[in-house]
Amino acid sequence: MDEVIKTDYGQFDLVWGDDYGFDGDFDRFFDDQVNGLAGAASGQGLYINLARRSGGSPVKIVLLQEAPAAREVDVWEDVVEVAIKLPHDAEPSWCTWAGEKSGPLDIPPGSYRVRVSARGRDAGADGEFADGPVDFYLLEIWPAPPEPDLIIRSTSANARYWHSEVGTRR
């Protein structure tokens, strides 16, 4: 997937369970996590907190065979990693706030690591009504055993706010 996502409340989800993504319960999505940008604790989806409340943010999702190179982190301001597990009967998809827009994802069942990289979070938080995209996101997914979430890089004030507000639950 590679498109500009128009959402509300900055909500973008990968889902494979019975719910339609983030329901406002930060504890359910961020329990036992340190990061506040990608909530994977529910086991039924992955909530991505986009900085721009509404408008359009480019989001690219890439399925890899192995972990991406560490040097690729340098082009992003904020980078976190989480673990997800897709059950055998999963039908993964992405969706925006309240399921307003969605699409299928071709990800086979299994255990994965997801790296969420962001650039422009401060501009996104400040530029909700900007004419064009101001914040950008890359989700890289690869097979990996479960591990605790990580904050790899955090340089924006917006990311630091969310890490301290809804992260730090571990």
N, C-alpha and C positions, 0 to 999 in steps of 0.2 A: 504494500500500500504506500502511496506517495501522493498526498493531496493536501489542500488547504482545508482544515477542519473548522467549520463554523459551529460553535457550541455556546452554551450559556453557563455561567458560574465557573468557567474554566474547567469543566468536567469532560474528561475523555476516559473511556474504559475499554479494557479487553475483558470479555465475558465468556464463560463457558458453563456456568451453572444455571440455576433456576431464576436468579434475579437479573435485573437490568442495570447492574452497576452500582455505583456509589449512592447511598441513601442518606448521607449526612452524618452517619455514625463513624466518626474518625477512629474511635476505639476499635471497632470491628475490623477496619481496614489497616490500621497501623499498630495493632497490638504486637508487642515484642519487637518493634522496629526502632531504628535510630533516625531514619530519614523521614522527611515530611513531604516528599514529592511523588513517590510511587508506593501506594498501599497495596500489599499483597497478602495480608494476614487472613482475609476472609476465606481463602481457598476456593472461591467461586468466581474470582475475577481479579483484575488488576486495575486499580484506580490511579490515573495519572492526573496530577494537579497542574493544569496549564496556568501560566501567569496571567494571561489575558482573560478577563471575565467573559467577554463576548467578542464578536468579530471573528476574524479568521487567523488561524495559526497553522503554518505548514507542519505536517507530521508525516514522517516516513517510518515504516516498519519493515525490518529486514530479518529474514530467517537465515542464520548462518550455520555452518557445520561445526565450527569451533569458536572459541572466544576471540573477539576482535583484538587487534594489536593495541598495546598500551599507549603507543605514541599517538593514536587517533584521538585520545582524550584531550590533547592540547588545544584543539580547535573549538572546544565547548567550554562554556563558563561554569556549568553545573552538571555533575554526573553522579548518578546513583545506580546501584545494582540491587536487584531482589531476586528471589527464587519463586518459581511457580510450578505447579504440577497439573497437567491436563489429564483427566481420567479417560479411559478407553471409549466411553460414550460421549465425549465432549464434542461440541460443535462450536469451536471458537469463532468469535466475531468481535468487531470493534463497534462502539456506539458512543454517541454524545449524550448530553444531559437529557434525562427522561426518555432515552431511546429515540430522540427526534430524527437522528440520522444514524445509519449503521451499515455494516458490510461484512461479508464473511472473511475469515482468515484461514489460510491453508497451513495449519500447524498440526502435525500428527500428535497423538497422545504421548505423554512422557514428562520427564522432569527437565526443567529449563532454567537458565539464568537469563535475566532481562536487564540490559543496561539502558537506562534512560538518560539521554544527553540533551541539554538545553542550552540555548544561546538567546540572549535578549529578554530574560525574565523581568528585569527592572523596567525595560522599555515596554514590555507587555503589560505590566501592572499599571504603569503610568499612561499608556497609550491605548486605552480600551476603545476609543473612538477614532483611532488613526485610520487613514485611508487604506493603507496596505499592511501586509504582515510586518510585525515587529519582533515577534518571538518565534523560535524555530525549535523543532524537536526531532530526535532520532531515537527509535526503539530498536535495539539489536537483541535478537533472541537466539540462543544456542543451547544444545543439549548439555546438561550439567547436573551433578547431584545437588541436593538442597544444601544451602549455606545461609547464614544470617545475612541480612541486608547490609550494604555498605554505602557510606558517603565517600565517593572517590575524589570529587572536586566540588567546592562550593564557594563561588566568588560573588554572586549577586546578593544584594540585600534581601530580595524577595525570597530566594531559596533559604537563606539563613533564617528568615522569619518563620517559614513553614517547617523547617527542621526543628526549631525550638518550640513552635506552637503545637504541632501534631506528631512530630517525630519524638525522639527521646523517651519512648515507652518501654525500652529494654532496660 
